[in-house]
Amino acid sequence: MDRRIIDLYDDFTHGGMNRRTFIDRLASLAGSTAAATALLPMLQNNYAQAQTIAETDPRIVAEMVDIPGAPGLKGYLVKPKTGGKLPAVIVIHENRGLNPHIKDVTRHMAAEGFLALGLDYLSPMGGTPADEDKGRDMIGTLKQPDVLAYGRAAVAYLKGLPDSNGKVGAMGFCWGGGAVNALAVAEPDLAAGIAYYGGQPKAEDVPKIKAAMMLHYGGLDQRINAGIPAYEAALKQGGKTYEIFVYEGVDHAFNNDTNAARFDKTASDLAWSRTVAFLKKQLA
């Protein structure tokens, strides 16, 4: 697909324009409104593909739960049926909320042997809507102190579960990747953070990080990748435990298997294997 179209959609999904402007510009690039309409299914997430692990999978049990410490905060808690004391992981969504894709990622984490919590940062405002544009607008109204408070409440909740081993990590994608980086700065009890193509914290805040960090980036993601050098320098200078991987030739959101234009299976599978191994090591 034309890089200009990918970049245009990236601008749209990150709040750079409204839908009408996006469609008009897409039509200009595609040659007509009809051509733009034909391209939309490839650019947008197709949640019909989001159940690679079903809620009824015999390895897991899933439910929506209330998170103490933040009024109205809810999450999608998925547990493996193996029992015992298990490591816990918060799964933080993109800028559309707790959608079917992120719920599927949460189920995957549980199938790997973690207590997995897909946190819905929009639940205090009524929950993630089915309309992605509305979800994106709602994300834009969140205040950073609330984002941090929700994440910290989730850490405390998972840490205190009777079937938790007391160690909590967080993984997030896009907006959620940035939320993981911010949570690592703010929450000393976070043991590990996995940020997929997420915005980086200020270099002067990096010394506050206690968690071991793993950072995944798409090689074509110029917008986010511009922040890598300063972040890595600060991590290195601070003696932090971290790993950085840049997957060449793939886009922002390369892990999202419901998005035909961006998903890259090879990069996604490699990043996932690295993520699981890292969390199992750091949360043991």
Phi, psi and omega per residue, in radians:
M1 nan 2.510 3.129
D2 -0.905 2.224 -3.127
R3 -1.007 -0.566 -3.134
R4 -1.108 -0.564 3.116
I5 -1.251 -0.751 3.084
I6 -1.046 -0.789 -3.126
D7 -1.149 -0.662 3.102
L8 -1.088 -0.796 3.140
Y9 -1.133 -0.626 3.089
D10 -1.086 -0.759 3.086
D11 -1.066 -0.746 -3.132
F12 -1.110 -0.845 -3.061
T13 -1.204 -0.334 3.132
H14 -1.848 0.411 2.959
G15 1.504 0.280 -3.099
G16 -1.376 -0.221 -3.117
M17 -2.921 2.888 3.072
N18 -1.516 3.009 -3.054
R19 -1.117 -0.697 -3.127
R20 -1.056 -0.803 3.116
T21 -1.102 -0.732 3.121
F22 -1.044 -0.838 -3.122
I23 -1.095 -0.726 3.120
D24 -1.073 -0.763 -3.132
R25 -1.248 -0.629 3.091
L26 -1.124 -0.724 3.108
A27 -1.079 -0.650 3.115
S28 -1.134 -0.735 3.136
L29 -1.254 -0.652 -3.077
A30 -1.411 -0.364 3.112
G31 1.893 -0.341 3.128
S32 -2.950 2.854 3.079
T33 -1.124 -0.642 3.124
A34 -1.108 -0.733 3.126
A35 -1.158 -0.672 3.098
A36 -1.097 -0.748 3.126
T37 -1.078 -0.656 3.129
A38 -1.191 -0.506 -3.131
L39 -1.386 -0.456 -3.019
L40 -0.947 -0.755 -3.133
P41 -1.045 -0.502 3.108
M42 -1.329 -0.531 -3.103
L43 -1.455 -0.592 -3.075
Q44 -1.529 2.761 3.099
N45 -1.249 2.402 3.100
N46 -1.915 1.689 -3.019
Y47 -1.315 -0.073 2.991
A48 -1.130 -0.336 3.128
Q49 -1.708 0.200 -2.964
A50 -1.593 0.042 -3.135
Q51 -1.910 1.159 3.061
T52 -1.339 -0.421 2.913
I53 -2.199 2.081 -3.079
A54 -1.352 2.727 3.064
E55 -1.072 -0.438 -3.124
T56 -1.544 0.084 3.121
D57 -0.947 2.280 -3.046
P58 -1.157 -0.210 -3.128
R59 -1.424 -0.242 -2.957
I60 -2.366 2.903 2.956
V61 -2.400 2.354 -3.026
A62 -2.231 2.551 3.084
E63 -2.797 2.727 2.978
M64 -1.485 2.390 -3.096
V65 -2.290 2.722 3.016
D66 -1.550 2.420 3.141
I67 -1.811 2.015 3.133
P68 -1.107 2.683 3.029
G69 1.708 -0.196 3.111
A70 -2.543 1.951 -3.059
P71 -0.968 2.212 3.087
G72 1.445 -0.085 -3.076
L73 -1.299 2.288 -3.131
K74 -2.299 2.835 3.098
G75 -2.619 2.844 3.140
Y76 -1.767 1.754 -3.059
L77 -1.640 2.159 3.133
V78 -2.171 2.209 -3.107
K79 -2.061 2.501 2.965
P80 -1.294 2.664 -3.119
K81 -1.516 0.174 -3.095
T82 -1.252 -0.485 -3.119
G83 1.378 -3.108 -3.117
G84 1.508 3.115 3.102
K85 -1.441 2.126 -2.991
L86 -2.140 2.624 3.014
P87 -1.221 2.682 -3.049
A88 -2.112 2.562 -3.115
V89 -2.421 2.262 2.966
I90 -1.501 2.317 3.063
V91 -1.897 2.094 -3.034
I92 -1.902 2.217 -2.995
H93 -1.300 2.972 3.025
E94 -1.289 -2.930 -3.034
N95 -1.478 0.443 3.068
R96 -2.042 -0.097 3.140
G97 1.754 -2.987 -3.081
L98 -1.376 1.415 -3.082
N99 -1.577 3.067 -3.105
P100 -1.023 -0.564 3.120
H101 -1.128 -0.806 -3.117
I102 -1.206 -0.577 3.030
K103 -1.095 -0.649 3.106
D104 -1.163 -0.727 3.071
V105 -1.044 -0.704 3.134
T106 -1.100 -0.730 3.083
R107 -1.121 -0.655 3.089
H108 -1.064 -0.732 3.132
M109 -1.099 -0.698 3.104
A110 -1.127 -0.689 3.123
A111 -1.131 -0.392 3.089
E112 -1.458 -0.083 3.076
G113 1.855 0.308 -3.141
F114 -1.917 2.639 2.834
L115 -1.319 2.011 -2.998
A116 -2.024 2.274 -3.115
L117 -2.142 1.893 3.009
G118 -1.427 1.780 -3.023
L119 -1.437 2.283 3.125
D120 -1.719 1.726 -3.117
Y121 -1.208 -0.202 3.098
L122 -1.676 -0.051 -3.080
S123 -1.089 -0.611 3.081
P124 -1.144 -0.261 3.084
M125 -1.795 0.258 3.113
G126 1.940 -0.123 3.088
G127 1.792 2.846 3.139
T128 -1.139 2.174 3.121
P129 -1.429 2.815 3.073
A130 -1.220 -0.514 -3.140
D131 -1.365 1.969 -3.083
E132 -1.101 -0.653 3.133
D133 -1.092 -0.707 3.100
K134 -1.145 -0.717 3.099
G135 -1.053 -0.749 3.123
R136 -1.103 -0.714 3.104
D137 -1.104 -0.709 3.138
M138 -1.142 -0.722 3.095
I139 -1.000 -0.678 -3.114
G140 -1.134 -0.306 3.137
T141 -1.619 -0.132 3.142
L142 -1.175 2.408 3.082
K143 -1.631 2.447 -3.077
Q144 -0.986 -0.694 3.088
P145 -1.045 -0.605 3.102
D146 -1.236 -0.720 3.099
V147 -0.989 -0.793 3.132
L148 -1.174 -0.705 -3.140
A149 -1.102 -0.694 3.126
Y150 -1.141 -0.763 3.131
G151 -1.117 -0.725 -3.131
R152 -1.192 -0.626 3.075
A153 -1.111 -0.668 3.130
A154 -1.183 -0.676 3.075
V155 -1.050 -0.834 -3.133
A156 -1.094 -0.700 3.133
Y157 -1.075 -0.875 -3.109
L158 -1.184 -0.666 3.134
K159 -1.056 -0.574 -3.075
G160 -1.620 -0.053 3.122
L161 -1.126 2.454 -3.104
P162 -1.081 -0.467 3.129
D163 -1.724 0.286 3.051
S164 -1.654 2.549 3.059
N165 -1.474 0.041 3.084
G166 1.614 -0.085 3.127
K167 -1.868 2.292 -3.032
V168 -2.214 2.318 3.019
G169 -2.059 3.035 3.086
A170 -2.480 2.448 3.038
M171 -2.293 2.496 -3.099
G172 -2.636 2.826 -3.004
F173 -2.225 2.263 3.098
C174 1.029 -2.035 3.065
W175 -0.915 -0.699 3.130
G176 -1.177 -0.535 3.058
G177 -1.133 -0.733 3.051
G178 -1.106 -0.657 3.111
A179 -1.134 -0.625 3.076
V180 -1.111 -0.809 3.131
N181 -1.050 -0.745 3.137
A182 -1.166 -0.696 3.129
L183 -1.131 -0.663 3.114
A184 -1.081 -0.612 3.085
V185 -1.195 -0.706 -2.970
A186 -1.557 -0.418 -2.950
E187 -2.065 1.787 -3.125
P188 -1.184 -0.311 3.126
D189 -1.446 -0.100 3.084
L190 -1.286 2.144 -3.052
A191 -1.551 -0.475 -3.108
A192 -2.686 2.537 3.094
G193 -2.326 2.322 3.098
I194 -2.095 1.974 -3.118
A195 -1.961 1.995 3.033
Y196 -1.591 2.034 3.089
Y197 0.687 0.931 -3.109
G198 -1.889 2.634 3.077
G199 -1.057 2.499 -3.028
Q200 -1.591 2.680 3.061
P201 -1.317 2.939 3.045
K202 -1.136 2.485 -3.101
A203 -0.996 -0.632 -3.103
E204 -1.239 -0.245 3.110
D205 -1.608 -0.252 -3.061
V206 -1.054 -0.607 3.109
P207 -1.008 -0.353 3.139
K208 -1.327 -0.256 -3.077
I209 -1.223 2.220 3.049
K210 -1.844 -0.434 -3.061
A211 -1.250 2.634 2.910
A212 -1.313 2.369 -3.008
M213 -2.061 2.453 2.965
M214 -2.220 2.236 -3.021
L215 -2.155 2.171 -3.135
H216 -1.968 2.329 3.136
Y217 -2.380 2.554 3.001
G218 -1.498 2.319 -3.055
G219 -1.053 -0.448 -3.109
L220 -1.582 -0.001 -3.011
D221 -1.530 1.283 -3.035
Q222 -1.083 -0.632 -3.097
R223 -1.031 -0.882 -3.128
I224 -1.358 -0.673 -3.043
N225 -1.150 -0.325 3.107
A226 -1.054 -0.409 -3.117
G227 -1.595 -0.039 -3.073
I228 -1.124 -0.879 -3.030
P229 -0.985 -0.791 -3.114
A230 -1.174 -0.682 3.132
Y231 -1.139 -0.822 -3.131
E232 -1.110 -0.698 3.126
A233 -1.072 -0.709 3.140
A234 -1.209 -0.690 3.083
L235 -1.099 -0.757 -3.133
K236 -1.156 -0.795 -3.130
Q237 -1.097 -0.607 -3.125
G238 -1.455 -0.014 3.136
G239 1.178 0.522 -3.108
K240 -1.367 2.709 3.021
T241 -1.478 2.048 -3.086
Y242 -2.717 2.739 2.998
E243 -2.391 2.390 3.113
I244 -2.150 2.309 3.100
F245 -2.260 2.259 3.046
V246 -1.998 2.126 -3.068
Y247 -1.701 1.842 -3.003
E248 -1.171 2.497 3.044
G249 1.377 0.136 3.131
V250 -2.110 2.822 -3.008
D251 -1.675 2.940 2.857
H252 -0.892 2.452 3.141
A253 1.231 0.484 -3.113
F254 -1.145 -0.278 3.131
N255 -1.450 -0.252 -3.015
N256 -1.391 1.762 -3.055
D257 -1.354 0.014 3.032
T258 -1.672 0.044 -3.095
N259 -2.065 1.821 -3.018
A260 -1.098 -0.573 -3.062
A261 -1.319 -0.427 -3.009
R262 -1.980 -0.525 -3.043
F263 -1.062 2.339 3.044
D264 -2.270 1.901 -3.019
K265 -1.103 -0.721 -3.104
T266 -1.082 -0.865 3.137
A267 -1.152 -0.713 -3.129
S268 -1.087 -0.799 -3.128
D269 -1.116 -0.707 -3.138
L270 -1.178 -0.773 3.122
A271 -1.100 -0.690 3.139
W272 -1.123 -0.784 -3.138
S273 -1.089 -0.686 3.092
R274 -1.161 -0.704 -3.140
T275 -1.086 -0.865 -3.107
V276 -1.094 -0.779 3.137
A277 -1.094 -0.714 -3.139
F278 -1.122 -0.808 -3.130
L279 -1.152 -0.687 3.125
K280 -1.115 -0.612 3.112
K281 -1.269 -0.818 -3.029
Q282 -1.355 -0.413 -3.083
L283 -1.822 0.119 -3.106
A284 -1.177 nan nan
